[in-house]
Amino acid sequence: MSPVHVTAEVLASKRIGAFQHVTLVAPGVGERFRPGAFVAVSVGTGGYHLARRAFWIHQVRPLGGYAATVTLVVQPRGEGTRWLAGRQRGDRVEVTGPLGGRPFALPKEPVPVLLVGEGYGAAPLFALAERLRERDCPVNLVLGAPDEAHLLSALEARRTARAVTIVTGDGSVGARGSVADVLPEALRRSGAAVVYAAGPATTLHAAALAAEEHGAWSQVALEQRTTCGTGLCLGCPVPVVGEDGVARTARACTDGPVVRGDRVRWDDLARGASA
């Protein structure tokens, strides 16, 4: 997957709940895309620039006469994300992508799978679900959020997955509680052989633990602050255990962003340790 740097054009920008869905015409990015990849966007214009921001690629679809438009999900909560969320149709943004040395690995056989996501961090799971369906994998999905406004694309999830479990912290839609609360039952009903997860680290950890208890493999998409996206700055360390059992530090951008859930040293990740 060789990234390209392009000046992308904003084709559409739409507010849905708490998130802004920004669709870009970014030649070469969508064509190279694999689920779990991300892009780095240079935010700011003229003499006003902030560090680049990383965003999951949510969807790649033909739209408006373009073969492979790229849609990002933006939660405006800082200066950079507010800047991108404020772009209008026809605006230009500098984009590098797709990035990520290890996107989601697809099963060779059509096994049942469970996808687990929370908030805007669930963005990479939707394109993954489409690829899994193309391989005849029965797709089950758990979506979580603190409330309905922060629940990502629930309607699209129901179109994509065989079964969808919704859980919100305030009970405004679906069951009341957390993703961890519903995982054991979702795993039992799905009979999943592989669990794919994306979202906050606590959700990824819960998914990895539940998968292990269920006897399934897990793959988690790590959302670390990423500056260069190419592995050069070493700014996105992830504490892991290698196949040789030795603790080491991986780079989320190039050694990930997707890693096996049972390889992450979760306690060290929570403490910010990378040794």
N, C-alpha and C positions, 0 to 999 in steps of 0.2 A: 504494500500500500504506500505509494509515493505521494507525499503531499504536494500541493501547488499553492502558490501565493497569487491571489487574484483580487482585483477590485470588483466587488460584488455589487449588484443593484438590488435594492429593496423592492420586491414585487408586491408584497402585502404585509400589513402589520395589524394584528387584531387582538383586542383585549378579550380574554376568556377567563372569568373568575379573577383570581389574583395574578394571573400570568399574562404576558404579552407573547403571542406567537408571531415570530418574525420570519417571513419566507423570503429567501434570497435566490437570485440568479447568480450562481457562482460557478462558472464553467470549469469543469474538471473535478470539482469537489464531489458532487453527487455521483458522478460516474465511477469514482474510486471508492465509494463508501462501502463499509461493512458495519453491521450493527455493533454498537459499542465504541465507535469512533467519535471524535470530537473535533471542533475547530477552535482556533484562536482568533479573536477579533480585536483589531486595533481600535480602541475607543477614543473619541475626541476628533476634532478637525482643526485645520490651520495650525497655529502655534500652540494649541491646547491638546495635549495628549496625556493619557494615563497609561499605565502598564496594560499589556494585552490581557484580555479575559477569555477563559475557556468556557465553551458551551457544548453540551451534548448535542449531537444531531438527532432530532426527534423523528423526522420523516424525510424521505427522498421520493418525490413524485413528479410525474409530468404535469405541468400546470401553465396555463397562459401561452401555449405554444412552445414551451421549453421542455426538454426531455427529462431533466433531472433537477428540479428545484430543491432547495435545502431549507427545511424549517427548523428553527431553534426555539426553545422555550426559555423565556427570560422572566425571572422574578425580580422586579425593580426594587432594590433595597440598598443600593450603594450608588456612588456617583457614576461608575462605569456602566452598571446595568441600567440605571435610569437613562443614561445617554443612548444606549442601544434601543431600549424600549421606546424612546421618543423619535426614532427615525421614521420617516414617512415614505410612502411609495415614490420611487424614483431616486431616493437618496443613495449615496455610494458609501460603502464601508470596505475596509481592507480585511481580507480573510485569508488565513492559512489553514489548509486541511486537505483531506481528512487526516487527523493526527491520532496517534495511539499505536504502539507496537503490537499490542495483543488485544484485539476486539473479542467479542464473544465467540467461543468455539461451538460449532453446531454438531449435534450427534450424528453418527453415521447411519443409525437405524431410527425408524419412526417411533421413538419411545415417548411416553407421556412426560410432560414438563410442567413445572410450576414457575411462573414469573412473579417476582415480588418487588413492588416499588412503592415509594412514598414521596408525596409532594412533586415538585418540578423535577426532582432527581430521578423520577420514574421515566423520564423522557426517552432514554435509549431502548426501553423495552418494547415499544410499539413496532418499530421496524424489525426488531428481533422476532416478535410474534409472527409477523408476516412471513419471514424467512422460514421459521419453524413450521408454519402451516404448509408452506410449499413442499416441505419434506414429509408431510403427512403426520407430523407430531401432534397429538392431542394437547392443545394449549390451555392451561388453566392460569388464572391471573388473580393476584391479591393486590389491591390498591389501597393505600392508606394516606391519611392527611389529618391535620388538626381539625379541619372543618371543611364544609362543602366547597368554599371558594378556593381552597388550596388542593382540591382533588383534581388530578390531571386527566382530562379526556376520558371520563367514565363512559360516555356514549360510544366513543371509538373503541374502548376496551371491550364492550359488549359485542361489537361487530366482529372483533378480531378473535376473541377467545371462546372456547367451548363453555367455560364456567368462570364467573367473575365474583370475587368476594370483596366487598367494599367495607372499610372500617374507618371511622373518624373519631377523633378524640372527644368531640362534643356530642357525637351521636346525631348530627344534623342530617347525615345520610348513611345508610348501611348500619352495621353494628357499631356500638359505642365501645371504644377501647383502643388498643394499639395493634400494630401488625403482628407483634409477637404473640398476642392473645389468640389470634385466629390461625396461626401457622400450623399447629399440630393437626387440627381438623382439616384444613385445606390440603395438607400433605396426605392425610389418610384417604380423603375422597378422591384426590387426583391420582394416587399411586405413582407419583412422579419419580422418575429415575434421575432427573437433573433439575436442580433449582438454580434459576438465574435471578440475581437481585441487583437493584440499583436504588440509591437513595442515601439518607444519612448513615453514618457509620454504625449507629446503634441498630438500625434496621438490617444492615448487611450482616452484622454479627449475629443477630437473632436468626436470620435466614440460614446462615452457615451452621449454627448450632442445631437448628431444627432439622436441616438436611442430614447432618451427621447422625442424629438420633434415629432418623427415618431410614438410614442406609442409602442415601442418595448423594450424588456428587453436587457440589455447589460452585458456581462462578459468580463473583461479585464485581461490580463496576465501581471502582474507588473514585470518590470525588474529592481530590486533593487540590489545594490552590496550586495552579500551574502557571509559571511565568513564561518560559520559552517554549514549552511543549515539545522540545526536541531532545531532551536529556542532557543538554550542555550545562544548564545552570544548577543542577542538582537540588532544585528548590521544591521537589515534591517527594520527599523520602517516605517509604512505606516499610515498616519492620515486618519481615517475613521469615519463614523457615524454608530453606532450600530442600530439594529432594534428598540431599545427603544428611538432613537433620540439623544442619548448622544454621544458626541465626545470622541473618544478614539484612542489608538494606537494599530494597529495590526502588526504582524510579517509577512513579505512577504513570508518567507520560509515555515512556518507551518500553518498560518492562511490564506495564499494564496498558490501559487502565483496568483491564479485566484480569483478575487473578483467581486462583482456587481459594475458596473460603477457608479451607482447613490449613492453608499455608500462611495466613495473616496472623501475626502476633497481636491480637486485638487489644489486650491490656496495654501493651506498649504503644499501640496506635492511639489509644485514648489519652495516654500520658504525653503524647508528642515525642516519644522516644524513637530513635532510629538506629541505635548502635547494634 
